[in-house]
Amino acid sequence: MSFLRRRSAATPTGPDFDVLAMDPGDWPGDLGAGLLPAPDGSCQGVFLRYDLFGGRGPAMIIGNLPEGSPARELGEGQVPFEVAQLLVALGNEEPVQVLETEDIPVMHEDNLLIVRRLKCSEGRISCTQFDRSDGVLVTIASWDRPITDELYQLLKPLPAEMFQQV
């Protein structure tokens, strides 16, 4: 899958990598997408927000952050960017931190993923992460819904047209 290259350094037209997420047609609620632009206009990540709560906040955020993205740089106990975005969208201002991580094997199509489950101090948050073979870090953050192995079967590259600016 190829994406259109940026026309203007100030406004990226899309990421230089495939975005692994759930197809909006497979999700019964609303979908929002965001790009993380760097000062030079390069795309430093993409996150998709899936809303099942009728505009009251997302049920899930899936992020794709390439190697070198500043959003991947976390301090000790700091929550991933996607968890922070989920909390902001829900209006939750309580401090949340990562308490522990656990690596588990999960099959995605014909590939074995080593998925890191992050346990957060806010028990209603479920968060998992895995690295793709191209170096992109995929993070799934869910509110009040556990992340089960079946969710990984719904993940697929999304078409570039979703991220083009008109």
N, C-alpha and C positions, 0 to 999 in steps of 0.2 A: 504494500500500500504506500503510495507516495502522497505527500502533502504539498500544496502550493507554497512556494517560497515567499518570504516577506517582500512587499513592495516598498514599505517605508520602515526605517529603523525605529521610528517612534511607536509604531503600532503593528505588532505581529499579526499575521493572517492565520497562523496555525502552528502547531508544534512540528518539530523535525523528527518526530517519532510516532509510532502507532499508539493510540490511546486504548488501553484495555479496560473495558467497562461493560455494563449491561446495556443492551439495546433499549432505547426509550420505548419501543413497541412492546417490550417484555415487562414493562413496569406500569402499574395501573395509575400512578399519581403523576405529579408534575416533575419536569426535569429542568435543571438549570446547569449551565456550564460556565467555567471561568478559566482564563489563562493567567499565568503568572509571568508578566514580562520583566526582563532585565533592563537596565538602563540603556543597553545597546540595541534593544528591540528583540533580542532572541527570546524564545519561549523557554522559561525555566520550570514549567510544569503545567498540568491541566488537572482540574478537579471537576467532577460532576456531582451534582446535588440532587438526590431523588427524594421527593416530598410525597408522603402518603397522608400527611396530617392536615390537608385542606388549607394550606397556606400558613399554618401555625408553626412551621419548622420542618426540617428534613428528617427523614427516617434513616438516611444513609448518605455518606459522602465517599466517593471513590476517587483517589488521587493517583496521578502518574507523574513522578518526578525523575527527570534524567540525572545521570551522574553530574556532579558539579552544581546542582541546584542549591541555592542557599537555604531553601526550605527543608532540606535534608539534614542540615547541621543542627543537632539538638544537644542541649546540656543534660547533665545527669538528672533523670527523673522527668524531664520535660516531655510533654505529650507531642505526638506528631502534628504537623500542620493541619491535617484533615480533622483530627479530633478538636483542635482549637477552632476551626471553622464551624464545625458542628455545634460547639458550645455557644459561639457567637450568634449563630442563626437561631438557636433556641432561647437566647437571652439569658443563658446560665452564666453568672459571673463568679461562681464559686471556684476557688483554685483547685485544679485537678492535676495530678501527676501520675506517671507510670510507676507502678509498684514492683512489677516483675514481668519477665517474658518467658515464653516457652516455645520451643521449636517442635513442630509436628509435620509429618509427611502427608501431602494431599495430592491426589491425581487431578490434573487438568488436561483433558483430552488424552494425548499419549505421553504427557510430560509429568514427571514427578516434581512437585514444588515443595520446598521446605518453607513452611509458613510459620511466621512468628506471631504468636498470640500475645497481645499486651494486656496485662491486667492493670486497670486504672483505679485510682482512689474513688472515682464516681462509678458505682456498680452498675448503673444503667447504660454505660458505654461498653460496647464490644468493639475491639480493634484488632485487625490482623494486617500483616505486611508480608510481601515476598518480593524477591528480586527477579526480574526477567533476564533472559540470556543476553539482551542488549543493554543491560545496566540500568534500566528504568525500575525504580522502586514503586510498587503498587501498594497503596494503603487503603483499606476498607474500614470506615468508622461508622458504627450503627448506634442508634439511640433506642434503648428499650426493646431491642430485638437481637437475639443471639445470631452469630454468624455461623452457619452450618456448612459442612462440606459440599452440599448441593449448590450453594451459591456460586462456587468456583466454576461450575459447569455452565453458568449463565454468562460468564465473562468472555468477551470476544473483542477484536479490534473494531472500532467504530469508523464509519466512512469519513474521509477528510472533509467532505462538504459540511459536516456539522460544525466545523471550526473556522470556516471562511467568513471573513467580514464582507458585508455588502457595501 
